[in-house]
Amino acid sequence: MAKINPWKVTGYKAGQNVVCTVKGADQGGYEVVIKKDNLPGFIKTTAALKIGDEILAQFVCVHKDRVLLTPIFQGNRGAPGQGVAGGVNWQEHSLENLDEAYEQKSQEQRAYRGLDDTAEAQAQQQATKAYQTGHTIQLGNNPNQTGNNAPILPQQSPQSYAPPPEHYAENQNQEQQWEAPNQHTPQKRFRLRRAIDLLMPPPDQESVESLKTFKISDYDLEWLITDVEGGMRTGCLKATCESKMSRAAILLYNGRAVGCIYGCKSNPDAKATEESLSMTLSDLEAADTVVTMYDLPDEAALAMSALFLGLALEREDNLDSRSYFDHVMNWFVTSASTACVVITLPASKSTYLVFVGKGQFGGAFFVEEQQFTKDRNAIYQLFEQDQGAVVEVSLLDPKAIAPGVRFGYSLTMARQKRPSF
């Protein structure tokens, strides 16, 4: 048996919940592997488990080069990738009847813009070169510019992301883990039929295959949080609660919340990410809450997180929207920035998100149509449609996503810290 890497074990303590995969039967229990760090282990249980089952267990100690674990649930709860029997399709489950006219309009808009699989496949081949060419526009000699062609950067303010380094140190305590990475309300209040639609649905086949829907009463909130954190999940968790008349969506990146939207009939106002997360976790304890989870590409989730935890770029220029868009996209290439560009068309009250990861164009999400595309021309058509298009930029501070930094909120700590509502 191979020896356990001691560096991997230092992050565990007795009583900690972990997700394990069953590898085979052993005397008195089963051989398992801790999913997060691929650590061999043994779990003592009389439950009938199958190879490949994923179970929630508690860390006990390390003995003879394997981790000893104790089960939390006596019995198989099924692999996380499998849906729970009797689950509900979240796209069909809503607090009111679906608006057929709205859906029809969305389909017409998709067809009009040619956002089909063929166009996406052709555009994807050119995605990495999307903004490597073109004329660079200069904005003048503003002292806030980094070079002659950089947009105006935000000044340090209560909205800026500048936490003390110790908030993200490896030895941080529980209070420090809950420290909010950015204490401010969302930079933009989007006028959407359902606010949670701002977080895009599965954009590709791999993401679709990861989708699962279940009632929280058939699952378990503790298991769900362990699945997210232990599995370092990147994606989206959406929830609807009939009893509280609420909807919520959590954006996940490497097992941590990097964005959250919450709305309910009794309190429809936009809320800060921290408050939204607290209220969402509270509603997740209601037995009738229906949850949908699915994976998202890392680059899309990270870029989208700039809407919640990013810096808003200020504008002091006279450029038209198309020119300003080209300018910031070219600047992202040279600065290797990660950002989300929001394009709003006042005439149709439509919202569009453009994702940029380390300077590279990562695609665009048409919110009202719920459609993802990598066709740059589809974005340019927006400026032709509405000359009054508004362009806003949210940029992630490189320090916030540097290696070793714990970016975002811990769901475990958020649950422990949340106030009573």
C-alpha positions, 0 to 999 in steps of 0.5 A, spaced: 500 500 500 502 506 498 504 511 503 499 517 504 502 524 503 503 527 509 502 534 506 495 532 504 493 530 511 494 536 514 488 539 512 484 534 515 481 534 523 477 529 527 470 530 526 471 533 519 465 531 513 468 528 507 466 525 501 468 518 499 468 513 493 467 506 495 473 502 491 471 495 494 469 491 500 474 489 506 473 486 512 468 489 516 467 495 511 469 498 505 475 501 502 474 508 500 478 514 497 477 521 499 475 524 493 478 531 494 485 529 495 485 522 492 487 519 499 485 511 501 481 510 507 477 505 510 470 506 513 467 501 518 459 500 516 454 494 515 451 498 510 450 494 503 454 499 498 456 498 491 463 500 488 462 507 485 457 509 490 459 516 494 458 517 501 458 522 506 463 520 512 467 523 518 474 523 518 477 519 524 484 518 524 490 516 520 492 508 521 497 504 517 497 509 511 490 509 510 484 514 513 479 511 518 472 514 517 466 513 520 459 513 516 454 519 517 449 515 513 447 508 514 446 506 507 447 508 500 445 515 498 447 515 490 452 518 486 452 525 486 451 525 479 445 521 479 438 525 480 433 523 486 427 519 484 421 523 483 425 530 482 423 536 479 425 539 473 427 546 475 426 549 468 419 547 469 418 549 476 416 556 478 412 560 483 407 562 477 405 559 470 410 560 465 409 565 460 408 562 453 409 569 450 416 570 453 418 563 451 416 564 444 419 571 443 426 568 446 426 563 441 424 568 435 430 572 438 435 566 438 433 564 431 434 572 428 441 572 431 442 565 428 445 562 435 444 555 433 449 549 434 453 550 427 454 558 428 457 556 435 461 551 432 464 555 427 465 561 432 469 557 437 474 555 432 476 563 432 474 564 439 481 564 442 483 569 437 477 574 437 480 580 440 488 579 438 487 584 432 484 591 431 486 598 432 487 600 439 484 606 441 487 611 446 484 615 451 489 620 452 493 622 458 489 620 464 494 619 470 489 613 472 491 609 466 496 604 465 499 606 459 496 610 453 491 605 451 488 602 458 481 604 461 480 608 467 481 604 473 477 604 479 480 608 485 480 604 492 474 605 496 469 601 500 467 597 494 474 595 492 477 588 493 483 589 498 482 585 504 488 584 508 492 578 506 491 574 513 484 574 511 486 568 506 492 565 510 492 558 511 491 558 518 485 563 518 480 562 524 473 561 523 471 568 523 476 570 518 474 565 513 467 568 513 470 575 512 466 578 506 471 579 500 467 585 498 462 588 502 457 592 497 451 591 493 451 588 486 453 593 482 448 593 477 440 591 478 438 587 472 431 587 470 429 580 469 423 576 469 427 572 474 433 574 477 436 568 478 436 567 470 442 572 470 446 565 472 447 561 465 444 554 464 449 549 462 452 551 456 455 544 453 453 537 453 458 536 459 455 541 463 448 538 461 450 531 464 452 534 470 445 537 472 441 534 477 434 536 481 432 534 487 428 536 493 432 538 499 428 533 504 430 527 499 437 529 500 440 533 506 443 540 506 449 538 510 451 532 505 449 538 499 454 543 502 460 537 503 459 535 496 460 542 494 466 544 498 469 537 498 468 536 491 471 543 489 465 544 485 464 549 480 457 551 477 451 553 479 446 551 485 439 554 484 433 553 489 426 555 489 422 554 495 414 554 495 413 555 502 417 562 502 415 564 495 423 565 494 428 563 488 435 563 489 442 562 485 449 561 488 455 561 483 460 556 485 467 556 484 472 551 487 467 549 492 466 556 494 460 561 493 463 567 488 456 570 487 449 569 490 442 572 488 436 571 492 429 574 491 422 573 494 415 575 494 415 579 500 422 582 499 423 583 492 429 588 493 436 587 490 441 584 496 448 584 497 451 577 496 453 576 503 445 577 505 443 573 499 447 567 501 445 567 508 437 568 506 439 562 501 442 557 506 436 559 510 431 557 505 435 551 503 433 548 510 425 548 508 423 541 506 419 543 500 425 547 497 427 544 490 434 544 488 438 544 481 445 543 481 450 543 474 457 544 473 460 550 469 466 551 465 471 554 470 473 560 466 465 562 465 464 562 472 470 566 474 468 571 469 461 571 472 463 572 479 466 579 477 459 581 477 458 580 484 466 581 487 469 585 482 471 592 481 467 597 476 471 600 471 469 608 471 469 611 464 471 618 462 471 618 455 467 620 449 467 613 445 461 610 442 459 604 445 462 599 440 468 603 440 469 603 448 467 595 447 473 594 443 477 598 447 476 594 453 477 588 450 483 589 447 486 592 453 484 585 457 488 582 452 494 586 454 493 586 461 491 578 462 485 581 466 479 576 468 472 580 467 465 580 465 462 586 460 455 587 461 451 590 455 444 593 456 440 595 450 435 600 453 430 599 447 429 592 448 431 592 456 435 586 454 442 584 458 448 580 455 454 578 459 461 577 455 466 573 459 473 574 459 478 570 462 486 572 463 485 576 457 481 571 452 474 572 450 470 566 453 463 567 450 457 571 451 451 569 455 444 572 452 440 573 458 433 573 456 434 568 451 438 564 456 443 562 450 450 562 450 455 563 444 462 564 442 460 568 436 463 575 436 459 577 430 453 576 435 455 581 440 457 586 434 450 585 432 447 588 439 450 595 437 447 595 430 440 593 433 441 599 439 445 605 438 444 607 445 447 600 448 450 601 454 457 598 456 459 596 463 465 593 466 466 589 472 473 587 473 476 582 478 482 584 482 488 579 480 490 579 488 483 576 489 484 570 485 492 569 486 494 562 487 493 560 494 488 565 495 481 563 498 476 567 493 469 567 495 465 565 501 465 558 505 458 555 505 460 552 511 462 558 515 456 562 512 451 557 514 454 558 521 454 565 521 448 567 518 443 571 522 436 568 524 430 571 519 
